[in-house]
């Protein structure tokens, strides 16, 4: 696992945007399409706004969600709300190039299977997402793969549904599809993440994040998180 250290969250966001833009240009040149999976969080929204200033072949870009809270449309807790605000207002990306998780559906398990079909349509069968962005929770979770949830054990589906966590059930990408990605990008900022980032670096087997393929992963961290 490669770790790069930046001065602050803004520098992390700019570094991430440059990396994503480079991957997008290469993917579109090679395959005609770049599929980016995005998690929530303040630093990722900064990354997406910085990405809008980069040279990106936007016509070939498709954005999918790593995870999403089960909440109504427009809810401030929804990652989609901030994803659209960060990209659509700043980049020449069409709304239909953002593919939201269908968390408003009455049958969440069926909706998760439907979203797995969206991934296949965009990224092949089985899906190989070009770049998956992940955060790192203080409990070592990534996506909505949180300690103790049965979704951690899912091996036969690319999208799963969790139990309640911090007030919401969630829809999430699972380990199989994340570890099938061409590249994985962690953004980790803040002094409160220093301990958990060290445990990830030391491959603590109790952390959900440690089950991500290290050979695919790059971590961009600010100095406080890097300790």
C-alpha positions as CSV (number, residue, x, y, z in Angstrom):
1,X,0.0,0.0,0.0
2,X,1.5,3.3,-1.1
3,X,1.1,6.3,1.2
4,X,1.6,9.9,0.1
5,X,1.5,12.7,2.7
6,X,0.3,16.3,2.0
7,X,0.2,19.4,4.2
8,X,-3.6,19.7,4.7
9,X,-7.0,18.4,3.5
10,X,-7.1,21.0,0.7
11,X,-3.7,19.7,-0.6
12,X,-5.0,16.1,-0.3
13,X,-8.0,17.0,-2.3
14,X,-6.0,18.7,-5.1
15,X,-3.6,15.8,-5.2
16,X,-6.5,13.3,-5.4
17,X,-8.1,15.4,-8.2
18,X,-4.9,15.3,-10.2
19,X,-4.6,11.6,-9.8
20,X,-8.2,10.9,-10.7
21,X,-7.9,13.2,-13.8
22,X,-4.9,11.3,-15.0
23,X,-6.7,7.9,-14.5
24,X,-9.7,9.3,-16.4
25,X,-7.6,10.4,-19.4
26,X,-5.9,7.0,-19.6
27,X,-9.1,5.0,-19.2
28,X,-11.0,7.0,-21.8
29,X,-8.1,6.8,-24.3
30,X,-7.8,3.0,-23.7
31,X,-11.5,1.9,-23.2
32,X,-13.6,4.9,-24.1
33,X,-15.0,5.2,-20.6
34,X,-13.9,6.0,-17.0
35,X,-16.1,4.7,-14.1
36,X,-15.4,6.4,-10.8
37,X,-16.9,5.2,-7.5
38,X,-17.1,7.9,-4.8
39,X,-17.6,7.7,-1.1
40,X,-19.0,10.5,1.1
41,X,-17.1,13.0,3.2
42,X,-15.9,16.6,3.2
43,X,-12.5,15.9,1.6
44,X,-14.0,13.9,-1.3
45,X,-16.4,16.8,-2.1
46,X,-13.3,19.1,-2.2
47,X,-11.6,16.6,-4.4
48,X,-14.6,16.6,-6.9
49,X,-14.7,20.4,-7.0
50,X,-10.9,20.4,-7.7
51,X,-11.5,17.7,-10.3
52,X,-13.8,20.1,-12.2
53,X,-10.7,22.3,-12.8
54,X,-8.7,19.5,-14.3
55,X,-8.4,18.4,-17.9
56,X,-10.9,15.5,-17.9
57,X,-12.7,13.9,-20.9
58,X,-16.0,14.4,-19.2
59,X,-18.0,12.8,-22.0
60,X,-16.6,9.4,-21.1
61,X,-16.9,9.7,-17.3
62,X,-19.5,7.9,-15.2
63,X,-19.8,8.3,-11.5
64,X,-21.3,5.6,-9.2
65,X,-21.7,5.5,-5.5
66,X,-19.6,3.4,-3.1
67,X,-22.3,3.6,-0.4
68,X,-25.5,5.6,0.5
69,X,-27.7,6.0,3.5
70,X,-31.3,4.9,3.3
71,X,-33.0,8.3,3.4
72,X,-35.3,10.4,1.3
73,X,-34.2,12.3,-1.8
74,X,-32.5,15.5,-1.0
75,X,-31.8,14.6,2.6
76,X,-28.6,16.3,3.8
77,X,-27.4,12.9,5.1
78,X,-27.4,11.5,1.5
79,X,-24.1,11.3,-0.2
80,X,-25.8,11.9,-3.5
81,X,-27.0,15.3,-2.4
82,X,-23.3,16.5,-1.9
83,X,-22.1,14.5,-4.9
84,X,-24.4,16.4,-7.2
85,X,-23.6,19.7,-5.6
86,X,-19.9,19.1,-5.9
87,X,-19.9,18.0,-9.6
88,X,-22.9,19.2,-11.5
89,X,-22.5,22.8,-10.5
90,X,-18.8,22.9,-11.4
91,X,-18.0,20.3,-14.2
92,X,-19.5,19.8,-17.6
93,X,-21.0,16.4,-16.5
94,X,-24.5,15.5,-17.5
95,X,-26.9,14.5,-14.7
96,X,-27.4,11.1,-16.3
97,X,-23.7,10.4,-15.9
98,X,-24.1,10.2,-12.2
99,X,-25.7,6.9,-11.2
100,X,-27.4,7.0,-7.7
101,X,-27.9,4.0,-5.5
102,X,-31.7,3.3,-5.4
103,X,-32.1,3.6,-1.6
104,X,-35.6,5.0,-1.8
105,X,-36.9,1.6,-3.2
106,X,-39.3,-0.3,-1.0
107,X,-37.4,-3.6,-1.5
108,X,-33.7,-2.7,-0.7
109,X,-32.3,-6.2,-1.5
110,X,-33.9,-6.1,-5.0
111,X,-32.7,-2.6,-5.4
112,X,-29.1,-3.6,-4.5
113,X,-29.3,-6.4,-7.2
114,X,-30.5,-3.8,-9.7
115,X,-27.6,-1.5,-8.9
116,X,-25.2,-4.4,-9.4
117,X,-26.7,-4.6,-12.9
118,X,-26.0,-0.9,-13.4
119,X,-22.3,-1.6,-12.5
120,X,-22.2,-4.5,-15.0
121,X,-23.6,-2.3,-17.8
122,X,-21.0,0.4,-17.1
123,X,-17.9,-1.7,-16.1
124,X,-18.3,-5.2,-17.6
125,X,-19.3,-8.5,-16.2
126,X,-18.0,-9.0,-13.6
127,X,-17.6,-5.2,-13.1
128,X,-14.1,-3.8,-13.0
129,X,-14.5,-0.2,-11.8
130,X,-11.7,2.0,-12.9
131,X,-11.1,3.8,-9.6
132,X,-12.8,3.3,-6.2
133,X,-12.4,6.2,-3.7
134,X,-12.6,5.2,-0.1
135,X,-12.5,7.0,3.2
136,X,-11.4,5.4,6.5
137,X,-13.7,5.5,9.5
138,X,-12.5,5.8,13.1
139,X,-13.6,2.2,13.6
140,X,-11.7,1.0,10.5
141,X,-14.7,0.8,8.2
142,X,-14.6,1.6,4.5
143,X,-17.7,2.1,2.3
144,X,-20.4,1.0,4.7
145,X,-18.6,-2.2,5.6
146,X,-18.6,-1.7,9.3
147,X,-17.3,-4.0,12.1
148,X,-19.8,-6.7,12.9
149,X,-22.3,-6.2,10.1
150,X,-23.2,-9.4,8.1
151,X,-22.5,-7.5,4.9
152,X,-18.8,-8.1,5.6
153,X,-19.3,-11.7,4.7
154,X,-21.0,-11.2,1.4
155,X,-19.0,-12.9,-1.4
156,X,-21.7,-13.6,-4.0
157,X,-23.0,-10.1,-4.7
158,X,-21.4,-6.8,-5.7
159,X,-23.9,-4.6,-3.8
160,X,-25.3,-5.3,-0.3
161,X,-27.6,-3.7,2.3
162,X,-26.4,-3.2,5.9
163,X,-28.1,-3.1,9.2
164,X,-28.6,0.3,11.0
165,X,-25.4,2.2,11.5
166,X,-25.3,5.7,13.0
167,X,-29.1,6.0,12.5
168,X,-29.4,4.6,9.0
169,X,-29.4,1.4,7.1
170,X,-27.1,1.7,4.1
171,X,-26.5,0.3,0.6
172,X,-22.9,-0.4,-0.1
173,X,-20.4,-1.9,-2.6
174,X,-19.0,-5.2,-1.2
175,X,-15.5,-6.5,-1.0
176,X,-15.6,-8.5,-4.2
177,X,-16.3,-5.5,-6.5
178,X,-14.1,-3.2,-4.6
179,X,-11.2,-5.6,-4.8
180,X,-11.9,-6.1,-8.5
181,X,-11.2,-2.4,-9.2
182,X,-8.3,-1.3,-11.3
183,X,-7.3,1.2,-8.6
184,X,-8.3,2.1,-5.1
185,X,-7.8,5.5,-3.6
186,X,-8.0,6.3,0.1
187,X,-8.3,9.9,1.3
188,X,-7.5,10.2,5.1
189,X,-7.4,13.5,6.8
190,X,-7.3,14.8,10.4
191,X,-5.4,14.0,13.6
192,X,-8.2,11.8,14.8
193,X,-7.4,9.3,12.0
194,X,-3.7,8.9,12.9
195,X,-4.3,5.9,15.1
196,X,-6.5,4.0,12.7
197,X,-4.3,4.8,9.7
198,X,-1.3,3.3,11.6
199,X,-3.4,0.2,12.3
200,X,-4.3,0.0,8.6
201,X,-0.6,0.4,7.6
202,X,0.3,-2.3,10.1
203,X,-2.4,-4.6,8.5
204,X,-4.5,-5.0,11.7
205,X,-6.7,-8.0,10.8
206,X,-9.6,-6.7,12.9
207,X,-10.2,-3.7,10.6
208,X,-12.6,-4.0,7.7
209,X,-10.3,-1.8,5.8
210,X,-7.5,-4.3,6.0
211,X,-9.4,-6.7,3.7
212,X,-8.9,-4.2,0.8
213,X,-6.1,-5.3,-1.6
214,X,-3.0,-3.3,-0.7
215,X,-1.4,-3.8,-4.1
216,X,-4.3,-1.8,-5.7
217,X,-4.4,0.9,-3.0
218,X,-2.9,4.4,-2.7
219,X,-3.4,6.4,0.5
220,X,-3.4,10.2,0.3
221,X,-3.2,11.6,3.9
222,X,-2.5,15.0,5.4
223,X,0.3,15.4,8.0
224,X,-2.0,15.1,11.1
225,X,-3.5,11.8,9.9
226,X,-0.1,10.5,8.9
227,X,1.1,11.1,12.4
